[in-house]
Amino acid sequence: MKREWKADEVLHMAAAYQPSCVLLAAVQIDLFTALDGGPREESALAVELGCQPRSFGMLLTALEALHLVQRQGSMVGIAESVRLLLSRRSPDYLGFIIRHHGNIMSGWHKLPLAVQSGTRTAAESTLFTSDEREREDFLMGMFNIARLQAGRIAEALDLRGRERLLDVGGGPGTYAIFFCRANPELKATIFDLPGSEPFARKTLASYGLESRIAFMPGNYLSDPLPQGQDVAWLSQILHGESPDNAAALVSYAARALKPGGLLCVQEFMLDDDRKGPPRAALFALNMLVETDGGQAYTAEEIRRMMREAGARNLRELAVELPESCRIFVGEMP
């Protein structure tokens, strides 16, 4: 649908990065964790966080304007909803994914060059970074996001009678954890790069599932996947690969399944006419600046990869998901 733009709307879009940077700065200095126990005196808080009083006051003013902190005189506090989402002490902490967005900003700043050259502009992809802090931000950021919807997906995907699940590129193991919690007879294997193992073991231990979920290190494009699986789960990994590699990966996963096994793919999917939705379209550009060939795929492209891998009776899982996520499930003959 045609939209008539106004000048203030264009200017607002141009400056949309500024609130994001305010939130990122507060998370990076760990302001919200410092306020977890209740209101604090502003000057003492600035000293504790290593900030200059003048600049810290400016940040607090912006955060107050954005309704992220509350000030009464010289005292600074946060609402309970903010504490739950932004304090490191909270199990619902979202700081990892927020810092991940900060880590990828430099690549986005060079988006014009990426569009002109067709190659990534990030110095090192955060998907495969050697920086331990950035890798933690990426993997635990994926945990932050996946945990918000994994419970609904585990309820919607019928795995009764299934005994072995392969979580391909599963990182910290979020989906393996929720599938096993929903299906007591199920055991799972996370197959991912060796650098993911410490984070996976930490999350598995926090849910008490070390005995039911194993971690197998490897590169899913070059190392053999464990065979004889009842379910292969590929969540948000195809977009990091070129079309040829993505199709090959779907095929590899399909070959790891028993007859009658389920091949499941979750992705940010573009509409088949490539006119949206906005989240998938923006995510495609994120893959442009971050990877050497990754992209967002259309729903039909995902279905075609699954059909070519041998999957039959394709269906879309009936579950409401955010940010243009969709899940397709097929059965192996």
Phi and psi in degrees as GROMACS dihedral restraints (atoms count N, CA, C in turn):
[ dihedral_restraints ]
;  ai    aj    ak    al  type     phi  dphi    fc
    3     4     5     6     1   -66.4    20    10
    4     5     6     7     1   136.8    20    10
    6     7     8     9     1  -119.3    20    10
    7     8     9    10     1   137.0    20    10
    9    10    11    12     1   -95.8    20    10
   10    11    12    13     1   117.7    20    10
   12    13    14    15     1   -91.7    20    10
   13    14    15    16     1   145.4    20    10
   15    16    17    18     1  -109.9    20    10
   16    17    18    19     1   156.6    20    10
   18    19    20    21     1   -58.7    20    10
   19    20    21    22     1   -42.4    20    10
   21    22    23    24     1   -67.0    20    10
   22    23    24    25     1   -28.9    20    10
   24    25    26    27     1   -69.5    20    10
   25    26    27    28     1   -41.1    20    10
   27    28    29    30     1   -65.2    20    10
   28    29    30    31     1   -43.4    20    10
   30    31    32    33     1   -65.4    20    10
   31    32    33    34     1   -37.0    20    10
   33    34    35    36     1   -63.4    20    10
   34    35    36    37     1   -41.7    20    10
   36    37    38    39     1   -63.5    20    10
   37    38    39    40     1   -40.5    20    10
   39    40    41    42     1   -62.9    20    10
   40    41    42    43     1   -30.5    20    10
   42    43    44    45     1  -101.3    20    10
   43    44    45    46     1    11.8    20    10
   45    46    47    48     1   -65.6    20    10
   46    47    48    49     1   -18.7    20    10
   48    49    50    51     1   -70.2    20    10
   49    50    51    52     1   -22.2    20    10
   51    52    53    54     1   -65.6    20    10
   52    53    54    55     1   -49.1    20    10
   54    55    56    57     1   -59.4    20    10
   55    56    57    58     1   -35.6    20    10
   57    58    59    60     1   -61.1    20    10
   58    59    60    61     1   -42.2    20    10
   60    61    62    63     1   -68.7    20    10
   61    62    63    64     1   -33.2    20    10
   63    64    65    66     1   -63.6    20    10
   64    65    66    67     1   -48.4    20    10
   66    67    68    69     1   -60.9    20    10
   67    68    69    70     1   -44.6    20    10
   69    70    71    72     1   -60.8    20    10
   70    71    72    73     1   -43.5    20    10
   72    73    74    75     1   -61.1    20    10
   73    74    75    76     1   -42.4    20    10
   75    76    77    78     1   -65.4    20    10
   76    77    78    79     1   -38.4    20    10
   78    79    80    81     1   -69.4    20    10
   79    80    81    82     1   -41.4    20    10
   81    82    83    84     1   -65.4    20    10
   82    83    84    85     1   -35.2    20    10
   84    85    86    87     1   -87.0    20    10
   85    86    87    88     1    -0.8    20    10
   87    88    89    90     1    63.5    20    10
   88    89    90    91     1    39.9    20    10
   90    91    92    93     1   -60.7    20    10
   91    92    93    94     1   -44.0    20    10
   93    94    95    96     1   -69.7    20    10
   94    95    96    97     1   -31.8    20    10
   96    97    98    99     1   -67.9    20    10
   97    98    99   100     1   -38.5    20    10
   99   100   101   102     1   -63.4    20    10
  100   101   102   103     1   -23.8    20    10
  102   103   104   105     1   -99.3    20    10
  103   104   105   106     1     7.0    20    10
  105   106   107   108     1   -60.5    20    10
  106   107   108   109     1   -36.1    20    10
  108   109   110   111     1   -84.4    20    10
  109   110   111   112     1    -1.8    20    10
  111   112   113   114     1   130.3    20    10
  112   113   114   115     1   176.6    20    10
  114   115   116   117     1   -58.9    20    10
  115   116   117   118     1   147.9    20    10
  117   118   119   120     1  -129.9    20    10
  118   119   120   121     1   156.3    20    10
  120   121   122   123     1   -75.3    20    10
  121   122   123   124     1   132.6    20    10
  123   124   125   126     1   -58.7    20    10
  124   125   126   127     1   -46.5    20    10
  126   127   128   129     1   -66.0    20    10
  127   128   129   130     1   -40.6    20    10
  129   130   131   132     1   -66.1    20    10
  130   131   132   133     1   -37.0    20    10
  132   133   134   135     1   -64.8    20    10
  133   134   135   136     1   -41.1    20    10
  135   136   137   138     1   -61.1    20    10
  136   137   138   139     1   -43.2    20    10
  138   139   140   141     1   -63.2    20    10
  139   140   141   142     1   -46.0    20    10
  141   142   143   144     1   -59.7    20    10
  142   143   144   145     1   -38.3    20    10
  144   145   146   147     1   -90.2    20    10
  145   146   147   148     1     2.3    20    10
  147   148   149   150     1    71.8    20    10
  148   149   150   151     1    35.7    20    10
  150   151   152   153     1  -114.8    20    10
  151   152   153   154     1   148.6    20    10
  153   154   155   156     1   -72.9    20    10
  154   155   156   157     1   138.9    20    10
  156   157   158   159     1   -55.1    20    10
  157   158   159   160     1   -44.4    20    10
  159   160   161   162     1   -62.6    20    10
  160   161   162   163     1   -51.0    20    10
  162   163   164   165     1   -69.4    20    10
  163   164   165   166     1   -35.2    20    10
  165   166   167   168     1   -64.8    20    10
  166   167   168   169     1   -39.5    20    10
  168   169   170   171     1   -62.7    20    10
  169   170   171   172     1   -37.1    20    10
  171   172   173   174     1   -65.6    20    10
  172   173   174   175     1   -40.9    20    10
  174   175   176   177     1   -64.0    20    10
  175   176   177   178     1   -43.3    20    10
  177   178   179   180     1   -62.2    20    10
  178   179   180   181     1   -38.2    20    10
  180   181   182   183     1   -61.5    20    10
  181   182   183   184     1   -43.8    20    10
  183   184   185   186     1   -64.9    20    10
  184   185   186   187     1   -42.2    20    10
  186   187   188   189     1   -64.7    20    10
  187   188   189   190     1   -37.0    20    10
  189   190   191   192     1   -67.5    20    10
  190   191   192   193     1   -40.1    20    10
  192   193   194   195     1   -63.1    20    10
  193   194   195   196     1   -29.7    20    10
  195   196   197   198     1   -91.1    20    10
  196   197   198   199     1     6.1    20    10
  198   199   200   201     1    65.4    20    10
  199   200   201   202     1    32.8    20    10
  201   202   203   204     1  -103.5    20    10
  202   203   204   205     1   -20.7    20    10
  204   205   206   207     1  -133.1    20    10
  205   206   207   208     1   164.8    20    10
  207   208   209   210     1  -129.2    20    10
  208   209   210   211     1   133.0    20    10
  210   211   212   213     1  -119.7    20    10
  211   212   213   214     1   135.6    20    10
  213   214   215   216     1  -128.1    20    10
  214   215   216   217     1   104.6    20    10
  216   217   218   219     1    62.3    20    10
  217   218   219   220     1  -124.3    20    10
  219   220   221   222     1   -93.0    20    10
  220   221   222   223     1     2.8    20    10
  222   223   224   225     1   -94.7    20    10
  223   224   225   226     1   141.0    20    10
  225   226   227   228     1  -122.0    20    10
  226   227   228   229     1   133.3    20    10
  228   229   230   231     1  -143.9    20    10
  229   230   231   232     1   177.7    20    10
  231   232   233   234     1  -135.8    20    10
  232   233   234   235     1   153.8    20    10
  234   235   236   237     1   -74.3    20    10
  235   236   237   238     1   159.8    20    10
  237   238   239   240     1   -61.0    20    10
  238   239   240   241     1   -37.8    20    10
  240   241   242   243     1   -64.0    20    10
  241   242   243   244     1   -36.2    20    10
  243   244   245   246     1   -68.6    20    10
  244   245   246   247     1   -43.7    20    10
  246   247   248   249     1   -58.4    20    10
  247   248   249   250     1   -43.6    20    10
  249   250   251   252     1   -62.0    20    10
  250   251   252   253     1   -35.4    20    10
  252   253   254   255     1   -93.0    20    10
  253   254   255   256     1   -23.8    20    10
  255   256   257   258     1  -126.3    20    10
  256   257   258   259     1    -0.8    20    10
  258   259   260   261     1   -91.8    20    10
  259   260   261   262     1   134.6    20    10
  261   262   263   264     1   -60.2    20    10
  262   263   264   265     1   -22.5    20    10
  264   265   266   267     1   -79.5    20    10
  265   266   267   268     1    -7.9    20    10
  267   268   269   270     1   -92.0    20    10
  268   269   270   271     1   139.0    20    10
  270   271   272   273     1   -67.0    20    10
  271   272   273   274     1   -14.8    20    10
  273   274   275   276     1   -97.0    20    10
  274   275   276   277     1    14.6    20    10
  276   277   278   279     1   -55.1    20    10
  277   278   279   280     1   130.5    20    10
  279   280   281   282     1  -109.4    20    10
  280   281   282   283     1    10.2    20    10
  282   283   284   285     1   -63.0    20    10
  283   284   285   286     1   -30.6    20    10
  285   286   287   288     1   -63.4    20    10
  286   287   288   289     1   -46.5    20    10
  288   289   290   291     1   -70.3    20    10
  289   290   291   292     1   -30.8    20    10
  291   292   293   294     1   -65.5    20    10
  292   293   294   295     1   -44.2    20    10
  294   295   296   297     1   -66.8    20    10
  295   296   297   298     1   -33.5    20    10
  297   298   299   300     1   -60.0    20    10
  298   299   300   301     1   -41.8    20    10
  300   301   302   303     1   -61.1    20    10
  301   302   303   304     1   -36.8    20    10
  303   304   305   306     1   -64.9    20    10
  304   305   306   307     1   -37.3    20    10
  306   307   308   309     1   -65.3    20    10
  307   308   309   310     1   -29.9    20    10
  309   310   311   312     1   -94.9    20    10
  310   311   312   313     1     0.3    20    10
  312   313   314   315     1   -62.5    20    10
  313   314   315   316     1   -34.6    20    10
  315   316   317   318     1   -63.9    20    10
  316   317   318   319     1   -37.2    20    10
  318   319   320   321     1   -66.9    20    10
  319   320   321   322     1   -40.7    20    10
  321   322   323   324     1   -65.4    20    10
  322   323   324   325     1   -32.8    20    10
  324   325   326   327     1   -60.7    20    10
  325   326   327   328     1   -26.7    20    10
  327   328   329   330     1  -101.0    20    10
  328   329   330   331     1    23.0    20    10
  330   331   332   333     1   -54.8    20    10
  331   332   333   334     1   -41.3    20    10
  333   334   335   336     1   -56.5    20    10
  334   335   336   337     1   -40.3    20    10
  336   337   338   339     1   -66.1    20    10
  337   338   339   340     1   -39.2    20    10
  339   340   341   342     1   -63.8    20    10
  340   341   342   343     1   -41.1    20    10
  342   343   344   345     1   -65.7    20    10
  343   344   345   346     1   -40.0    20    10
  345   346   347   348     1   -72.1    20    10
  346   347   348   349     1   -38.4    20    10
  348   349   350   351     1   -91.9    20    10
  349   350   351   352     1   -24.1    20    10
  351   352   353   354     1    76.5    20    10
  352   353   354   355     1    11.7    20    10
  354   355   356   357     1  -124.9    20    10
  355   356   357   358     1   159.1    20    10
  357   358   359   360     1   -65.3    20    10
  358   359   360   361     1   151.1    20    10
  360   361   362   363     1  -112.8    20    10
  361   362   363   364     1   -10.3    20    10
  363   364   365   366     1   -68.4    20    10
  364   365   366   367     1   136.3    20    10
  366   367   368   369     1   -59.7    20    10
  367   368   369   370     1   -37.8    20    10
  369   370   371   372     1  -148.2    20    10
  370   371   372   373     1   128.8    20    10
  372   373   374   375     1   -63.4    20    10
  373   374   375   376     1   132.8    20    10
  375   376   377   378     1   -69.5    20    10
  376   377   378   379     1   -13.9    20    10
  378   379   380   381     1   -67.0    20    10
  379   380   381   382     1   -28.7    20    10
  381   382   383   384     1  -132.4    20    10
  382   383   384   385     1    28.8    20    10
  384   385   386   387     1   -66.1    20    10
  385   386   387   388     1   147.5    20    10
  387   388   389   390     1   -92.0    20    10
  388   389   390   391     1    -7.8    20    10
  390   391   392   393     1   -76.9    20    10
  391   392   393   394     1   116.9    20    10
  393   394   395   396     1   -62.1    20    10
  394   395   396   397     1   -39.5    20    10
  396   397   398   399     1   -66.7    20    10
  397   398   399   400     1   -43.8    20    10
  399   400   401   402     1   -66.4    20    10
  400   401   402   403     1   -36.2    20    10
  402   403   404   405     1   -66.2    20    10
  403   404   405   406     1   -39.9    20    10
  405   406   407   408     1   -61.1    20    10
  406   407   408   409     1   -44.3    20    10
  408   409   410   411     1   -59.1    20    10
  409   410   411   412     1   -42.8    20    10
  411   412   413   414     1   -68.0    20    10
  412   413   414   415     1   -54.0    20    10
  414   415   416   417     1   -66.6    20    10
  415   416   417   418     1   -45.9    20    10
  417   418   419   420     1   -75.0    20    10
  418   419   420   421     1   -23.8    20    10
  420   421   422   423     1   -65.1    20    10
  421   422   423   424     1   -40.0    20    10
  423   424   425   426     1   -63.7    20    10
  424   425   426   427     1   -36.3    20    10
  426   427   428   429     1   -63.1    20    10
  427   428   429   430     1   -44.5    20    10
  429   430   431   432     1   -51.6    20    10
  430   431   432   433     1   -48.7    20    10
  432   433   434   435     1   -73.4    20    10
  433   434   435   436     1   -49.1    20    10
  435   436   437   438     1   -62.9    20    10
  436   437   438   439     1   -36.2    20    10
  438   439   440   441     1   -62.9    20    10
  439   440   441   442     1   -27.4    20    10
  441   442   443   444     1   -67.3    20    10
  442   443   444   445     1   -24.7    20    10
  444   445   446   447     1  -123.6    20    10
  445   446   447   448     1    -8.1    20    10
  447   448   449   450     1   -62.1    20    10
  448   449   450   451     1   -36.2    20    10
  450   451   452   453     1   -62.8    20    10
  451   452   453   454     1   -43.3    20    10
  453   454   455   456     1   -64.8    20    10
  454   455   456   457     1   -39.8    20    10
  456   457   458   459     1   -66.6    20    10
  457   458   459   460     1   -42.2    20    10
  459   460   461   462     1   -62.2    20    10
  460   461   462   463     1   -32.9    20    10
  462   463   464   465     1   -72.3    20    10
  463   464   465   466     1   -35.9    20    10
  465   466   467   468     1   -80.4    20    10
  466   467   468   469     1   -28.8    20    10
  468   469   470   471     1   -91.6    20    10
  469   470   471   472     1   113.6    20    10
  471   472   473   474     1   -78.0    20    10
  472   473   474   475     1   107.9    20    10
  474   475   476   477     1  -114.3    20    10
  475   476   477   478     1    21.3    20    10
  477   478   479   480     1   -61.4    20    10
  478   479   480   481     1   132.6    20    10
  480   481   482   483     1    85.2    20    10
  481   482   483   484     1    -7.1    20    10
  483   484   485   486     1   -86.8    20    10
  484   485   486   487     1   139.2    20    10
  486   487   488   489     1  -113.6    20    10
  487   488   489   490     1   -26.7    20    10
  489   490   491   492     1  -133.3    20    10
  490   491   492   493     1   123.8    20    10
  492   493   494   495     1  -120.4    20    10
  493   494   495   496     1   136.3    20    10
  495   496   497   498     1  -110.2    20    10
  496   497   498   499     1   116.6    20    10
  498   499   500   501     1   -97.6    20    10
  499   500   501   502     1    96.9    20    10
  501   502   503   504     1   -80.8    20    10
  502   503   504   505     1   124.4    20    10
  504   505   506   507     1    64.0    20    10
  505   506   507   508     1    36.9    20    10
  507   508   509   510     1   -77.9    20    10
  508   509   510   511     1    -4.7    20    10
  510   511   512   513     1    55.2    20    10
  511   512   513   514     1  -121.7    20    10
  513   514   515   516     1   -76.1    20    10
  514   515   516   517     1    -1.5    20    10
  516   517   518   519     1    84.9    20    10
  517   518   519   520     1    24.2    20    10
  519   520   521   522     1   -56.3    20    10
  520   521   522   523     1   -50.8    20    10
  522   523   524   525     1   -71.4    20    10
  523   524   525   526     1   -38.2    20    10
  525   526   527   528     1   -57.1    20    10
  526   527   528   529     1   -40.8    20    10
  528   529   530   531     1   -62.2    20    10
  529   530   531   532     1   -49.7    20    10
  531   532   533   534     1   -71.7    20    10
  532   533   534   535     1   -34.0    20    10
  534   535   536   537     1   -65.1    20    10
  535   536   537   538     1   -41.4    20    10
  537   538   539   540     1   -69.7    20    10
  538   539   540   541     1   -36.2    20    10
  540   541   542   543     1   -64.0    20    10
  541   542   543   544     1   -35.7    20    10
  543   544   545   546     1   -82.2    20    10
  544   545   546   547     1   -16.2    20    10
  546   547   548   549     1  -134.2    20    10
  547   548   549   550     1    92.6    20    10
  549   550   551   552     1   -59.7    20    10
  550   551   552   553     1   -22.8    20    10
  552   553   554   555     1   -86.3    20    10
  553   554   555   556     1    -5.9    20    10
  555   556   557   558     1   -87.6    20    10
  556   557   558   559     1   139.7    20    10
  558   559   560   561     1  -120.6    20    10
  559   560   561   562     1   154.1    20    10
  561   562   563   564     1  -137.2    20    10
  562   563   564   565     1   158.0    20    10
  564   565   566   567     1  -128.0    20    10
  565   566   567   568     1   126.9    20    10
  567   568   569   570     1   -91.8    20    10
  568   569   570   571     1   124.6    20    10
  570   571   572   573     1  -114.0    20    10
  571   572   573   574     1   112.1    20    10
  573   574   575   576     1  -158.1    20    10
  574   575   576   577     1   174.9    20    10
  576   577   578   579     1   -61.7    20    10
  577   578   579   580     1   150.8    20    10
  579   580   581   582     1   -55.5    20    10
  580   581   582   583     1   -32.8    20    10
  582   583   584   585     1   -63.6    20    10
  583   584   585   586     1   -17.3    20    10
  585   586   587   588     1   -82.8    20    10
  586   587   588   589     1   -17.7    20    10
  588   589   590   591     1   -59.6    20    10
  589   590   591   592     1   -46.1    20    10
  591   592   593   594     1   -58.9    20    10
  592   593   594   595     1   -36.9    20    10
  594   595   596   597     1   -72.8    20    10
  595   596   597   598     1   -38.0    20    10
  597   598   599   600     1   -64.1    20    10
  598   599   600   601     1   -45.1    20    10
  600   601   602   603     1   -63.6    20    10
  601   602   603   604     1   -35.2    20    10
  603   604   605   606     1   -65.3    20    10
  604   605   606   607     1   -45.4    20    10
  606   607   608   609     1   -70.4    20    10
  607   608   609   610     1   -38.0    20    10
  609   610   611   612     1   -61.2    20    10
  610   611   612   613     1   -42.1    20    10
  612   613   614   615     1   -64.5    20    10
  613   614   615   616     1   -36.9    20    10
  615   616   617   618     1   -66.9    20    10
  616   617   618   619     1   -24.1    20    10
  618   619   620   621     1  -102.5    20    10
  619   620   621   622     1     1.6    20    10
  621   622   623   624     1    66.1    20    10
  622   623   624   625     1    34.8    20    10
  624   625   626   627     1  -117.7    20    10
  625   626   627   628     1    21.2    20    10
  627   628   629   630     1   -60.7    20    10
  628   629   630   631     1   -30.1    20    10
  630   631   632   633     1   -80.1    20    10
  631   632   633   634     1   -17.0    20    10
  633   634   635   636     1  -108.9    20    10
  634   635   636   637     1   -14.2    20    10
  636   637   638   639     1  -125.7    20    10
  637   638   639   640     1   120.5    20    10
  639   640   641   642     1  -100.9    20    10
  640   641   642   643     1   157.9    20    10
  642   643   644   645     1  -115.5    20    10
  643   644   645   646     1   126.8    20    10
  645   646   647   648     1  -117.2    20    10
  646   647   648   649     1   113.6    20    10
  648   649   650   651     1   -75.6    20    10
  649   650   651   652     1   142.0    20    10
  651   652   653   654     1   169.7    20    10
  652   653   654   655     1   169.0    20    10
  654   655   656   657     1  -100.1    20    10
  655   656   657   658     1   116.9    20    10
  657   658   659   660     1   -69.5    20    10
  658   659   660   661     1    -8.9    20    10
  660   661   662   663     1   -94.8    20    10
  661   662   663   664     1   -14.4    20    10
  663   664   665   666     1  -130.3    20    10
  664   665   666   667     1   -20.5    20    10
  666   667   668   669     1  -103.1    20    10
  667   668   669   670     1   147.1    20    10
  669   670   671   672     1   -65.9    20    10
  670   671   672   673     1   137.8    20    10
  672   673   674   675     1   -84.8    20    10
  673   674   675   676     1   148.8    20    10
  675   676   677   678     1   -63.1    20    10
  676   677   678   679     1   134.8    20    10
  678   679   680   681     1   -94.1    20    10
  679   680   681   682     1   173.5    20    10
  681   682   683   684     1    73.6    20    10
  682   683   684   685     1    32.8    20    10
  684   685   686   687     1   -87.9    20    10
  685   686   687   688     1   150.4    20    10
  687   688   689   690     1   -88.0    20    10
  688   689   690   691     1   -28.6    20    10
  690   691   692   693     1  -141.5    20    10
  691   692   693   694     1   134.2    20    10
  693   694   695   696     1  -115.7    20    10
  694   695   696   697     1   122.1    20    10
  696   697   698   699     1  -112.8    20    10
  697   698   699   700     1   117.2    20    10
  699   700   701   702     1  -117.6    20    10
  700   701   702   703     1   102.3    20    10
  702   703   704   705     1  -114.5    20    10
  703   704   705   706     1   116.5    20    10
  705   706   707   708     1    54.8    20    10
  706   707   708   709     1    43.8    20    10
  708   709   710   711     1  -120.2    20    10
  709   710   711   712     1   -24.7    20    10
  711   712   713   714     1   -64.8    20    10
  712   713   714   715     1   -32.9    20    10
  714   715   716   717     1   -65.4    20    10
  715   716   717   718     1   -18.3    20    10
  717   718   719   720     1   -83.2    20    10
  718   719   720   721     1    -1.4    20    10
  720   721   722   723     1  -118.1    20    10
  721   722   723   724     1   156.6    20    10
  723   724   725   726     1   -66.6    20    10
  724   725   726   727     1   163.5    20    10
  726   727   728   729     1   -54.5    20    10
  727   728   729   730     1   -42.7    20    10
  729   730   731   732     1   -65.5    20    10
  730   731   732   733     1   -44.0    20    10
  732   733   734   735     1   -68.8    20    10
  733   734   735   736     1   -37.0    20    10
  735   736   737   738     1   -63.2    20    10
  736   737   738   739     1   -45.1    20    10
  738   739   740   741     1   -63.6    20    10
  739   740   741   742     1   -39.7    20    10
  741   742   743   744     1   -63.5    20    10
  742   743   744   745     1   -40.3    20    10
  744   745   746   747     1   -64.0    20    10
  745   746   747   748     1   -42.6    20    10
  747   748   749   750     1   -60.9    20    10
  748   749   750   751     1   -40.5    20    10
  750   751   752   753     1   -65.3    20    10
  751   752   753   754     1   -43.4    20    10
  753   754   755   756     1   -58.9    20    10
  754   755   756   757     1   -44.9    20    10
  756   757   758   759     1   -64.7    20    10
  757   758   759   760     1   -39.8    20    10
  759   760   761   762     1   -62.1    20    10
  760   761   762   763     1   -38.4    20    10
  762   763   764   765     1   -71.4    20    10
  763   764   765   766     1   -14.9    20    10
  765   766   767   768     1   -82.2    20    10
  766   767   768   769     1    -6.3    20    10
  768   769   770   771     1   -92.8    20    10
  769   770   771   772     1   149.3    20    10
  771   772   773   774     1   -71.1    20    10
  772   773   774   775     1   161.7    20    10
  774   775   776   777     1   -56.4    20    10
  775   776   777   778     1   132.2    20    10
  777   778   779   780     1    86.9    20    10
  778   779   780   781     1    -1.7    20    10
  780   781   782   783     1   -68.8    20    10
  781   782   783   784     1   158.4    20    10
  783   784   785   786     1   -99.1    20    10
  784   785   786   787     1   129.1    20    10
  786   787   788   789     1  -105.2    20    10
  787   788   789   790     1   118.5    20    10
  789   790   791   792     1  -123.5    20    10
  790   791   792   793     1   129.5    20    10
  792   793   794   795     1  -128.5    20    10
  793   794   795   796     1   123.9    20    10
  795   796   797   798     1  -113.4    20    10
  796   797   798   799     1   133.2    20    10
  798   799   800   801     1  -152.2    20    10
  799   800   801   802     1   159.7    20    10
  801   802   803   804     1   -73.6    20    10
  802   803   804   805     1   114.9    20    10
  804   805   806   807     1  -114.1    20    10
  805   806   807   808     1   134.0    20    10
  807   808   809   810     1   -75.4    20    10
  808   809   810   811     1   151.5    20    10
  810   811   812   813     1   -64.3    20    10
  811   812   813   814     1   155.2    20    10
  813   814   815   816     1   -64.1    20    10
  814   815   816   817     1   -24.0    20    10
  816   817   818   819     1   -86.6    20    10
  817   818   819   820     1     0.6    20    10
  819   820   821   822     1    58.6    20    10
  820   821   822   823     1    30.9    20    10
  822   823   824   825     1  -100.0    20    10
  823   824   825   826     1     3.9    20    10
  825   826   827   828     1   159.5    20    10
  826   827   828   829     1  -165.6    20    10
  828   829   830   831     1   -73.3    20    10
  829   830   831   832     1   166.9    20    10
  831   832   833   834     1   -56.7    20    10
  832   833   834   835     1   -42.3    20    10
  834   835   836   837     1   -62.4    20    10
  835   836   837   838     1   -43.2    20    10
  837   838   839   840     1   -68.4    20    10
  838   839   840   841     1   -37.2    20    10
  840   841   842   843     1   -64.5    20    10
  841   842   843   844     1   -41.5    20    10
  843   844   845   846     1   -68.9    20    10
  844   845   846   847     1   -37.3    20    10
  846   847   848   849     1   -65.8    20    10
  847   848   849   850     1   -32.5    20    10
  849   850   851   852     1   -59.4    20    10
  850   851   852   853     1   -40.1    20    10
  852   853   854   855     1   -68.9    20    10
  853   854   855   856     1   -32.3    20    10
  855   856   857   858     1   -61.4    20    10
  856   857   858   859     1   -38.8    20    10
  858   859   860   861     1   -70.0    20    10
  859   860   861   862     1   -30.6    20    10
  861   862   863   864     1   -62.7    20    10
  862   863   864   865     1   -46.0    20    10
  864   865   866   867     1   -80.7    20    10
  865   866   867   868     1   -18.7    20    10
  867   868   869   870     1  -104.1    20    10
  868   869   870   871     1   -21.6    20    10
  870   871   872   873     1  -130.8    20    10
  871   872   873   874     1   170.8    20    10
  873   874   875   876     1  -101.5    20    10
  874   875   876   877     1    52.0    20    10
  876   877   878   879     1   137.5    20    10
  877   878   879   880     1    -4.3    20    10
  879   880   881   882     1   -70.8    20    10
  880   881   882   883     1   161.2    20    10
  882   883   884   885     1  -167.3    20    10
  883   884   885   886     1   169.4    20    10
  885   886   887   888     1   -87.4    20    10
  886   887   888   889     1   143.4    20    10
  888   889   890   891     1  -109.8    20    10
  889   890   891   892     1   153.2    20    10
  891   892   893   894     1   -76.6    20    10
  892   893   894   895     1   162.3    20    10
  894   895   896   897     1   -59.1    20    10
  895   896   897   898     1   -41.1    20    10
  897   898   899   900     1   -67.7    20    10
  898   899   900   901     1   -35.0    20    10
  900   901   902   903     1   -64.0    20    10
  901   902   903   904     1   -39.3    20    10
  903   904   905   906     1   -65.3    20    10
  904   905   906   907     1   -45.8    20    10
  906   907   908   909     1   -60.8    20    10
  907   908   909   910     1   -40.1    20    10
  909   910   911   912     1   -64.5    20    10
  910   911   912   913     1   -42.2    20    10
  912   913   914   915     1   -58.1    20    10
  913   914   915   916     1   -41.6    20    10
  915   916   917   918     1   -69.0    20    10
  916   917   918   919     1   -41.2    20    10
  918   919   920   921     1   -63.9    20    10
  919   920   921   922     1   -43.6    20    10
  921   922   923   924     1   -66.2    20    10
  922   923   924   925     1   -24.0    20    10
  924   925   926   927     1   -80.9    20    10
  925   926   927   928     1    -4.6    20    10
  927   928   929   930     1   105.9    20    10
  928   929   930   931     1    -2.1    20    10
  930   931   932   933     1   -69.9    20    10
  931   932   933   934     1   142.4    20    10
  933   934   935   936     1  -124.9    20    10
  934   935   936   937     1   169.5    20    10
  936   937   938   939     1    53.2    20    10
  937   938   939   940     1    47.4    20    10
  939   940   941   942     1   -65.5    20    10
  940   941   942   943     1   139.3    20    10
  942   943   944   945     1  -147.2    20    10
  943   944   945   946     1   155.8    20    10
  945   946   947   948     1   -93.9    20    10
  946   947   948   949     1   132.4    20    10
  948   949   950   951     1   -67.3    20    10
  949   950   951   952     1   131.3    20    10
  951   952   953   954     1   -82.8    20    10
  952   953   954   955     1    82.0    20    10
  954   955   956   957     1  -147.5    20    10
  955   956   957   958     1   137.3    20    10
  957   958   959   960     1   -82.3    20    10
  958   959   960   961     1   121.9    20    10
  960   961   962   963     1  -126.2    20    10
  961   962   963   964     1   152.3    20    10
  963   964   965   966     1   -85.6    20    10
  964   965   966   967     1   168.4    20    10
  966   967   968   969     1    56.5    20    10
  967   968   969   970     1    41.5    20    10
  969   970   971   972     1    63.2    20    10
  970   971   972   973     1    21.1    20    10
  972   973   974   975     1   -74.5    20    10
  973   974   975   976     1   139.6    20    10
  975   976   977   978     1  -140.8    20    10
  976   977   978   979     1   154.2    20    10
  978   979   980   981     1  -128.2    20    10
  979   980   981   982     1   128.7    20    10
  981   982   983   984     1  -112.2    20    10
  982   983   984   985     1   141.1    20    10
  984   985   986   987     1  -127.0    20    10
  985   986   987   988     1   133.4    20    10
  987   988   989   990     1  -134.2    20    10
  988   989   990   991     1   163.6    20    10
  990   991   992   993     1  -114.7    20    10
  991   992   993   994     1   142.4    20    10
  993   994   995   996     1   -89.0    20    10
  994   995   996   997     1   136.2    20    10
